């Protein structure tokens, strides 16, 4: 309309309502009368500052009453002023969910037609006088929210407890921690109770690579798995690493990875190690990590998938797939998406109902909000317990115990306690493992001290950086390269969306 108004406006709506009169006849304790009993408004979703209802009839008013509040309330609405054939009800400060019901009675026969109007309800839907199932659910939530919250919290606690209890690692009964029964030796697999005492181990588990160790340790493929594998391959003579770029503060921010001269046969490598060399070099003799410009992300995902499949085939965990990985058979990913879509669906329904039904639909919000809270809290519990529910098999636990022992050695050994191996550079050899265990800086500082004392000469075979004559500075440079490759270097390789394979957190169970 082109007719517009501004300022305070008063709107007068005139309408006719039929069938609101009741003929009261022959009821005990109530005199015969014609009664008007009407909800002026019911459970309004809005606040009402002031309301006045005036009833005018064909005869003097013989009885009157008014009530405010939710359904069933007997609280007075406010002021009641009868005068002859009129009665005026006045109330103020009605909050949301308050209703106003008025009653005015007149002498019997004051009205000519007080018969009820009956209409058959067609279809399966609720009538205007009967709330639908969603409204009834919403009312139930409003009336019992404290009880429902307590029951739901108990249910969530039961779900979390069940996932944690059934997700405990397995172990071989009667076999020392870290040991695997010999072939043919009778054994029984049971759930692990309390954590066994760590038995220090001075060498890594036989036949296990640092990348595989990271999977068993963290139950996922983290950036440390890739970096540790790359450094391990360099230490073993397959690759060389050289700093090739610095930032404005002089810190190394790029590295050149090259194929080593006269490397050992690649036939000795495992699948994920083969893939790493092929993914990095791709037929060339050397490459700068920064040159990938995000194009390495698909190759990194494939590296993660190879380790995940290898974990499944080795049977290290009771479930297929790893925490945070998207294997095709991983049920956790399906659950996560299902819960997420259900949560979004609830809020889509909220907005759709509001748009289609207006403010009257606000009464449905308690049920919809409760559904959203239930879905969100269930998702949170599933996410927080996903690692606890991903238990190791007895075989995986035995390897994990060996890793615990070796981690204890690298974490606690002092310079004078190191076990030297004849002809071996144990700093370089165990540096990838120190990275996996999160103690690379500590491991480096030990050998900085030894180099300063003239008791250690760092290798020049796999790393070309630092001062050639200053052994301590060279060790420090090797340690900095390890940290930098795991942060700046990995960022250059995996920054495109979806290229990660899990978090880099440290955990054990």
Secondary structure as a PSIPRED ss2 file (coil, helix, strand):
# PSIPRED VFORMAT (PSIPRED V4.0)

   1 X C   1.000  0.000  0.000
   2 X C   1.000  0.000  0.000
   3 X C   1.000  0.000  0.000
   4 X C   1.000  0.000  0.000
   5 X C   1.000  0.000  0.000
   6 X C   1.000  0.000  0.000
   7 X C   1.000  0.000  0.000
   8 X C   1.000  0.000  0.000
   9 X C   1.000  0.000  0.000
  10 X C   1.000  0.000  0.000
  11 X C   1.000  0.000  0.000
  12 X C   1.000  0.000  0.000
  13 X C   1.000  0.000  0.000
  14 X C   1.000  0.000  0.000
  15 X C   1.000  0.000  0.000
  16 X C   1.000  0.000  0.000
  17 X C   1.000  0.000  0.000
  18 X C   1.000  0.000  0.000
  19 X C   1.000  0.000  0.000
  20 X C   1.000  0.000  0.000
  21 X E   0.000  0.000  1.000
  22 X E   0.000  0.000  1.000
  23 X E   0.000  0.000  1.000
  24 X E   0.000  0.000  1.000
  25 X C   1.000  0.000  0.000
  26 X C   1.000  0.000  0.000
  27 X C   1.000  0.000  0.000
  28 X C   1.000  0.000  0.000
  29 X C   1.000  0.000  0.000
  30 X C   1.000  0.000  0.000
  31 X C   1.000  0.000  0.000
  32 X C   1.000  0.000  0.000
  33 X E   0.000  0.000  1.000
  34 X E   0.000  0.000  1.000
  35 X E   0.000  0.000  1.000
  36 X E   0.000  0.000  1.000
  37 X E   0.000  0.000  1.000
  38 X E   0.000  0.000  1.000
  39 X E   0.000  0.000  1.000
  40 X E   0.000  0.000  1.000
  41 X E   0.000  0.000  1.000
  42 X C   1.000  0.000  0.000
  43 X C   1.000  0.000  0.000
  44 X C   1.000  0.000  0.000
  45 X C   1.000  0.000  0.000
  46 X C   1.000  0.000  0.000
  47 X C   1.000  0.000  0.000
  48 X E   0.000  0.000  1.000
  49 X E   0.000  0.000  1.000
  50 X E   0.000  0.000  1.000
  51 X E   0.000  0.000  1.000
  52 X E   0.000  0.000  1.000
  53 X E   0.000  0.000  1.000
  54 X E   0.000  0.000  1.000
  55 X E   0.000  0.000  1.000
  56 X E   0.000  0.000  1.000
  57 X C   1.000  0.000  0.000
  58 X C   1.000  0.000  0.000
  59 X C   1.000  0.000  0.000
  60 X C   1.000  0.000  0.000
  61 X E   0.000  0.000  1.000
  62 X E   0.000  0.000  1.000
  63 X E   0.000  0.000  1.000
  64 X E   0.000  0.000  1.000
  65 X E   0.000  0.000  1.000
  66 X E   0.000  0.000  1.000
  67 X E   0.000  0.000  1.000
  68 X E   0.000  0.000  1.000
  69 X E   0.000  0.000  1.000
  70 X C   1.000  0.000  0.000
  71 X C   1.000  0.000  0.000
  72 X C   1.000  0.000  0.000
  73 X C   1.000  0.000  0.000
  74 X C   1.000  0.000  0.000
  75 X E   0.000  0.000  1.000
  76 X E   0.000  0.000  1.000
  77 X C   1.000  0.000  0.000
  78 X C   1.000  0.000  0.000
  79 X E   0.000  0.000  1.000
  80 X E   0.000  0.000  1.000
  81 X E   0.000  0.000  1.000
  82 X E   0.000  0.000  1.000
  83 X E   0.000  0.000  1.000
  84 X C   1.000  0.000  0.000
  85 X C   1.000  0.000  0.000
  86 X E   0.000  0.000  1.000
  87 X E   0.000  0.000  1.000
  88 X E   0.000  0.000  1.000
  89 X E   0.000  0.000  1.000
  90 X E   0.000  0.000  1.000
  91 X E   0.000  0.000  1.000
  92 X E   0.000  0.000  1.000
  93 X E   0.000  0.000  1.000
  94 X E   0.000  0.000  1.000
  95 X C   1.000  0.000  0.000
  96 X C   1.000  0.000  0.000
  97 X C   1.000  0.000  0.000
  98 X C   1.000  0.000  0.000
  99 X E   0.000  0.000  1.000
 100 X E   0.000  0.000  1.000
 101 X E   0.000  0.000  1.000
 102 X E   0.000  0.000  1.000
 103 X E   0.000  0.000  1.000
 104 X E   0.000  0.000  1.000
 105 X E   0.000  0.000  1.000
 106 X E   0.000  0.000  1.000
 107 X E   0.000  0.000  1.000
 108 X C   1.000  0.000  0.000
 109 X C   1.000  0.000  0.000
 110 X C   1.000  0.000  0.000
 111 X C   1.000  0.000  0.000
 112 X C   1.000  0.000  0.000
 113 X C   1.000  0.000  0.000
 114 X C   1.000  0.000  0.000
 115 X C   1.000  0.000  0.000
 116 X C   1.000  0.000  0.000
 117 X C   1.000  0.000  0.000
 118 X C   1.000  0.000  0.000
 119 X C   1.000  0.000  0.000
 120 X C   1.000  0.000  0.000
 121 X C   1.000  0.000  0.000
 122 X C   1.000  0.000  0.000
 123 X C   1.000  0.000  0.000
 124 X C   1.000  0.000  0.000
 125 X C   1.000  0.000  0.000
 126 X C   1.000  0.000  0.000
 127 X C   1.000  0.000  0.000
 128 X C   1.000  0.000  0.000
 129 X C   1.000  0.000  0.000
 130 X C   1.000  0.000  0.000
 131 X C   1.000  0.000  0.000
 132 X C   1.000  0.000  0.000
 133 X H   0.000  1.000  0.000
 134 X H   0.000  1.000  0.000
 135 X H   0.000  1.000  0.000
 136 X H   0.000  1.000  0.000
 137 X H   0.000  1.000  0.000
 138 X H   0.000  1.000  0.000
 139 X H   0.000  1.000  0.000
 140 X H   0.000  1.000  0.000
 141 X H   0.000  1.000  0.000
 142 X H   0.000  1.000  0.000
 143 X H   0.000  1.000  0.000
 144 X H   0.000  1.000  0.000
 145 X H   0.000  1.000  0.000
 146 X H   0.000  1.000  0.000
 147 X H   0.000  1.000  0.000
 148 X H   0.000  1.000  0.000
 149 X H   0.000  1.000  0.000
 150 X H   0.000  1.000  0.000
 151 X H   0.000  1.000  0.000
 152 X H   0.000  1.000  0.000
 153 X H   0.000  1.000  0.000
 154 X H   0.000  1.000  0.000
 155 X H   0.000  1.000  0.000
 156 X H   0.000  1.000  0.000
 157 X H   0.000  1.000  0.000
 158 X H   0.000  1.000  0.000
 159 X H   0.000  1.000  0.000
 160 X H   0.000  1.000  0.000
 161 X H   0.000  1.000  0.000
 162 X H   0.000  1.000  0.000
 163 X H   0.000  1.000  0.000
 164 X H   0.000  1.000  0.000
 165 X H   0.000  1.000  0.000
 166 X H   0.000  1.000  0.000
 167 X C   1.000  0.000  0.000
 168 X C   1.000  0.000  0.000
 169 X C   1.000  0.000  0.000
 170 X E   0.000  0.000  1.000
 171 X E   0.000  0.000  1.000
 172 X E   0.000  0.000  1.000
 173 X E   0.000  0.000  1.000
 174 X C   1.000  0.000  0.000
 175 X C   1.000  0.000  0.000
 176 X C   1.000  0.000  0.000
 177 X C   1.000  0.000  0.000
 178 X C   1.000  0.000  0.000
 179 X C   1.000  0.000  0.000
 180 X C   1.000  0.000  0.000
 181 X C   1.000  0.000  0.000
 182 X C   1.000  0.000  0.000
 183 X C   1.000  0.000  0.000
 184 X C   1.000  0.000  0.000
 185 X C   1.000  0.000  0.000
 186 X C   1.000  0.000  0.000
 187 X C   1.000  0.000  0.000
 188 X E   0.000  0.000  1.000
 189 X E   0.000  0.000  1.000
 190 X E   0.000  0.000  1.000
 191 X E   0.000  0.000  1.000
 192 X C   1.000  0.000  0.000
 193 X C   1.000  0.000  0.000
 194 X C   1.000  0.000  0.000
 195 X C   1.000  0.000  0.000
 196 X C   1.000  0.000  0.000
 197 X C   1.000  0.000  0.000
 198 X C   1.000  0.000  0.000
 199 X C   1.000  0.000  0.000
 200 X C   1.000  0.000  0.000
 201 X C   1.000  0.000  0.000
 202 X C   1.000  0.000  0.000
 203 X C   1.000  0.000  0.000
 204 X C   1.000  0.000  0.000
 205 X C   1.000  0.000  0.000
 206 X C   1.000  0.000  0.000
 207 X C   1.000  0.000  0.000
 208 X C   1.000  0.000  0.000
 209 X C   1.000  0.000  0.000
 210 X H   0.000  1.000  0.000
 211 X H   0.000  1.000  0.000
 212 X H   0.000  1.000  0.000
 213 X H   0.000  1.000  0.000
 214 X H   0.000  1.000  0.000
 215 X H   0.000  1.000  0.000
 216 X H   0.000  1.000  0.000
 217 X H   0.000  1.000  0.000
 218 X H   0.000  1.000  0.000
 219 X C   1.000  0.000  0.000
 220 X C   1.000  0.000  0.000
 221 X C   1.000  0.000  0.000
 222 X C   1.000  0.000  0.000
 223 X H   0.000  1.000  0.000
 224 X H   0.000  1.000  0.000
 225 X H   0.000  1.000  0.000
 226 X H   0.000  1.000  0.000
 227 X H   0.000  1.000  0.000
 228 X H   0.000  1.000  0.000
 229 X H   0.000  1.000  0.000
 230 X H   0.000  1.000  0.000
 231 X H   0.000  1.000  0.000
 232 X H   0.000  1.000  0.000
 233 X H   0.000  1.000  0.000
 234 X H   0.000  1.000  0.000
 235 X H   0.000  1.000  0.000
 236 X C   1.000  0.000  0.000
 237 X C   1.000  0.000  0.000
 238 X C   1.000  0.000  0.000
 239 X E   0.000  0.000  1.000
 240 X E   0.000  0.000  1.000
 241 X E   0.000  0.000  1.000
 242 X E   0.000  0.000  1.000
 243 X E   0.000  0.000  1.000
 244 X E   0.000  0.000  1.000
 245 X E   0.000  0.000  1.000
 246 X E   0.000  0.000  1.000
 247 X C   1.000  0.000  0.000
 248 X C   1.000  0.000  0.000
 249 X C   1.000  0.000  0.000
 250 X C   1.000  0.000  0.000
 251 X C   1.000  0.000  0.000
 252 X E   0.000  0.000  1.000
 253 X E   0.000  0.000  1.000
 254 X E   0.000  0.000  1.000
 255 X E   0.000  0.000  1.000
 256 X E   0.000  0.000  1.000
 257 X E   0.000  0.000  1.000
 258 X E   0.000  0.000  1.000
 259 X E   0.000  0.000  1.000
 260 X C   1.000  0.000  0.000
 261 X C   1.000  0.000  0.000
 262 X C   1.000  0.000  0.000
 263 X C   1.000  0.000  0.000
 264 X C   1.000  0.000  0.000
 265 X C   1.000  0.000  0.000
 266 X H   0.000  1.000  0.000
 267 X H   0.000  1.000  0.000
 268 X H   0.000  1.000  0.000
 269 X C   1.000  0.000  0.000
 270 X C   1.000  0.000  0.000
 271 X H   0.000  1.000  0.000
 272 X H   0.000  1.000  0.000
 273 X H   0.000  1.000  0.000
 274 X H   0.000  1.000  0.000
 275 X H   0.000  1.000  0.000
 276 X H   0.000  1.000  0.000
 277 X H   0.000  1.000  0.000
 278 X H   0.000  1.000  0.000
 279 X H   0.000  1.000  0.000
 280 X H   0.000  1.000  0.000
 281 X H   0.000  1.000  0.000
 282 X C   1.000  0.000  0.000
 283 X C   1.000  0.000  0.000
 284 X C   1.000  0.000  0.000
 285 X C   1.000  0.000  0.000
 286 X E   0.000  0.000  1.000
 287 X E   0.000  0.000  1.000
 288 X E   0.000  0.000  1.000
 289 X H   0.000  1.000  0.000
 290 X H   0.000  1.000  0.000
 291 X H   0.000  1.000  0.000
 292 X H   0.000  1.000  0.000
 293 X C   1.000  0.000  0.000
 294 X C   1.000  0.000  0.000
 295 X C   1.000  0.000  0.000
 296 X C   1.000  0.000  0.000
 297 X H   0.000  1.000  0.000
 298 X H   0.000  1.000  0.000
 299 X H   0.000  1.000  0.000
 300 X H   0.000  1.000  0.000
 301 X H   0.000  1.000  0.000
 302 X H   0.000  1.000  0.000
 303 X H   0.000  1.000  0.000
 304 X H   0.000  1.000  0.000
 305 X H   0.000  1.000  0.000
 306 X H   0.000  1.000  0.000
 307 X H   0.000  1.000  0.000
 308 X H   0.000  1.000  0.000
 309 X H   0.000  1.000  0.000
 310 X H   0.000  1.000  0.000
 311 X H   0.000  1.000  0.000
 312 X H   0.000  1.000  0.000
 313 X H   0.000  1.000  0.000
 314 X H   0.000  1.000  0.000
 315 X C   1.000  0.000  0.000
 316 X C   1.000  0.000  0.000
 317 X E   0.000  0.000  1.000
 318 X C   1.000  0.000  0.000
 319 X C   1.000  0.000  0.000
 320 X C   1.000  0.000  0.000
 321 X C   1.000  0.000  0.000
 322 X C   1.000  0.000  0.000
 323 X C   1.000  0.000  0.000
 324 X C   1.000  0.000  0.000
 325 X C   1.000  0.000  0.000
 326 X C   1.000  0.000  0.000
 327 X C   1.000  0.000  0.000
 328 X C   1.000  0.000  0.000
 329 X C   1.000  0.000  0.000
 330 X C   1.000  0.000  0.000
 331 X H   0.000  1.000  0.000
 332 X H   0.000  1.000  0.000
 333 X H   0.000  1.000  0.000
 334 X H   0.000  1.000  0.000
 335 X H   0.000  1.000  0.000
 336 X H   0.000  1.000  0.000
 337 X H   0.000  1.000  0.000
 338 X H   0.000  1.000  0.000
 339 X H   0.000  1.000  0.000
 340 X H   0.000  1.000  0.000
 341 X H   0.000  1.000  0.000
 342 X H   0.000  1.000  0.000
 343 X H   0.000  1.000  0.000
 344 X H   0.000  1.000  0.000
 345 X H   0.000  1.000  0.000
 346 X H   0.000  1.000  0.000
 347 X H   0.000  1.000  0.000
 348 X H   0.000  1.000  0.000
 349 X H   0.000  1.000  0.000
 350 X H   0.000  1.000  0.000
 351 X H   0.000  1.000  0.000
 352 X H   0.000  1.000  0.000
 353 X H   0.000  1.000  0.000
 354 X H   0.000  1.000  0.000
 355 X H   0.000  1.000  0.000
 356 X H   0.000  1.000  0.000
 357 X H   0.000  1.000  0.000
 358 X H   0.000  1.000  0.000
 359 X H   0.000  1.000  0.000
 360 X H   0.000  1.000  0.000
 361 X H   0.000  1.000  0.000
 362 X H   0.000  1.000  0.000
 363 X H   0.000  1.000  0.000
 364 X H   0.000  1.000  0.000
 365 X H   0.000  1.000  0.000
 366 X H   0.000  1.000  0.000
 367 X H   0.000  1.000  0.000
 368 X H   0.000  1.000  0.000
 369 X H   0.000  1.000  0.000
 370 X H   0.000  1.000  0.000
 371 X H   0.000  1.000  0.000
 372 X H   0.000  1.000  0.000
 373 X H   0.000  1.000  0.000
 374 X H   0.000  1.000  0.000
 375 X H   0.000  1.000  0.000
 376 X H   0.000  1.000  0.000
 377 X H   0.000  1.000  0.000
 378 X H   0.000  1.000  0.000
 379 X H   0.000  1.000  0.000
 380 X H   0.000  1.000  0.000
 381 X H   0.000  1.000  0.000
 382 X H   0.000  1.000  0.000
 383 X H   0.000  1.000  0.000
 384 X H   0.000  1.000  0.000
 385 X C   1.000  0.000  0.000
 386 X C   1.000  0.000  0.000
 387 X C   1.000  0.000  0.000
 388 X C   1.000  0.000  0.000
 389 X C   1.000  0.000  0.000
 390 X C   1.000  0.000  0.000
 391 X C   1.000  0.000  0.000
 392 X E   0.000  0.000  1.000
 393 X C   1.000  0.000  0.000
 394 X H   0.000  1.000  0.000
 395 X H   0.000  1.000  0.000
 396 X H   0.000  1.000  0.000
 397 X H   0.000  1.000  0.000
 398 X H   0.000  1.000  0.000
 399 X H   0.000  1.000  0.000
 400 X H   0.000  1.000  0.000
 401 X H   0.000  1.000  0.000
 402 X H   0.000  1.000  0.000
 403 X H   0.000  1.000  0.000
 404 X H   0.000  1.000  0.000
 405 X H   0.000  1.000  0.000
 406 X H   0.000  1.000  0.000
 407 X H   0.000  1.000  0.000
 408 X H   0.000  1.000  0.000
 409 X H   0.000  1.000  0.000
 410 X H   0.000  1.000  0.000
 411 X H   0.000  1.000  0.000
 412 X H   0.000  1.000  0.000
 413 X C   1.000  0.000  0.000
 414 X C   1.000  0.000  0.000
 415 X H   0.000  1.000  0.000
 416 X H   0.000  1.000  0.000
 417 X H   0.000  1.000  0.000
 418 X C   1.000  0.000  0.000
 419 X C   1.000  0.000  0.000
 420 X C   1.000  0.000  0.000
 421 X C   1.000  0.000  0.000
 422 X C   1.000  0.000  0.000
 423 X C   1.000  0.000  0.000
 424 X C   1.000  0.000  0.000
 425 X C   1.000  0.000  0.000
 426 X H   0.000  1.000  0.000
 427 X H   0.000  1.000  0.000
 428 X H   0.000  1.000  0.000
 429 X H   0.000  1.000  0.000
 430 X H   0.000  1.000  0.000
 431 X H   0.000  1.000  0.000
 432 X H   0.000  1.000  0.000
 433 X H   0.000  1.000  0.000
 434 X H   0.000  1.000  0.000
 435 X H   0.000  1.000  0.000
 436 X H   0.000  1.000  0.000
 437 X C   1.000  0.000  0.000
 438 X C   1.000  0.000  0.000
 439 X C   1.000  0.000  0.000
 440 X H   0.000  1.000  0.000
 441 X H   0.000  1.000  0.000
 442 X H   0.000  1.000  0.000
 443 X H   0.000  1.000  0.000
 444 X H   0.000  1.000  0.000
 445 X H   0.000  1.000  0.000
 446 X H   0.000  1.000  0.000
 447 X H   0.000  1.000  0.000
 448 X H   0.000  1.000  0.000
 449 X H   0.000  1.000  0.000
 450 X H   0.000  1.000  0.000
 451 X H   0.000  1.000  0.000
 452 X H   0.000  1.000  0.000
 453 X C   1.000  0.000  0.000
 454 X C   1.000  0.000  0.000
 455 X C   1.000  0.000  0.000
 456 X C   1.000  0.000  0.000
 457 X C   1.000  0.000  0.000
 458 X C   1.000  0.000  0.000
 459 X C   1.000  0.000  0.000
 460 X C   1.000  0.000  0.000
 461 X C   1.000  0.000  0.000
 462 X C   1.000  0.000  0.000
 463 X E   0.000  0.000  1.000
 464 X E   0.000  0.000  1.000
 465 X C   1.000  0.000  0.000
 466 X C   1.000  0.000  0.000
 467 X C   1.000  0.000  0.000
 468 X C   1.000  0.000  0.000
 469 X C   1.000  0.000  0.000
 470 X C   1.000  0.000  0.000
 471 X H   0.000  1.000  0.000
 472 X H   0.000  1.000  0.000
 473 X H   0.000  1.000  0.000
 474 X H   0.000  1.000  0.000
 475 X H   0.000  1.000  0.000
 476 X H   0.000  1.000  0.000
 477 X H   0.000  1.000  0.000
 478 X H   0.000  1.000  0.000
 479 X H   0.000  1.000  0.000
 480 X H   0.000  1.000  0.000
 481 X H   0.000  1.000  0.000
 482 X H   0.000  1.000  0.000
 483 X H   0.000  1.000  0.000
 484 X H   0.000  1.000  0.000
 485 X H   0.000  1.000  0.000
 486 X H   0.000  1.000  0.000
 487 X H   0.000  1.000  0.000
 488 X H   0.000  1.000  0.000
 489 X H   0.000  1.000  0.000
 490 X H   0.000  1.000  0.000
 491 X H   0.000  1.000  0.000
 492 X H   0.000  1.000  0.000
 493 X H   0.000  1.000  0.000
 494 X H   0.000  1.000  0.000
 495 X C   1.000  0.000  0.000
 496 X C   1.000  0.000  0.000
 497 X C   1.000  0.000  0.000
 498 X C   1.000  0.000  0.000
 499 X C   1.000  0.000  0.000
 500 X C   1.000  0.000  0.000
 501 X C   1.000  0.000  0.000
 502 X C   1.000  0.000  0.000
 503 X C   1.000  0.000  0.000
 504 X C   1.000  0.000  0.000
 505 X C   1.000  0.000  0.000
 506 X C   1.000  0.000  0.000
 507 X C   1.000  0.000  0.000
 508 X C   1.000  0.000  0.000
 509 X C   1.000  0.000  0.000
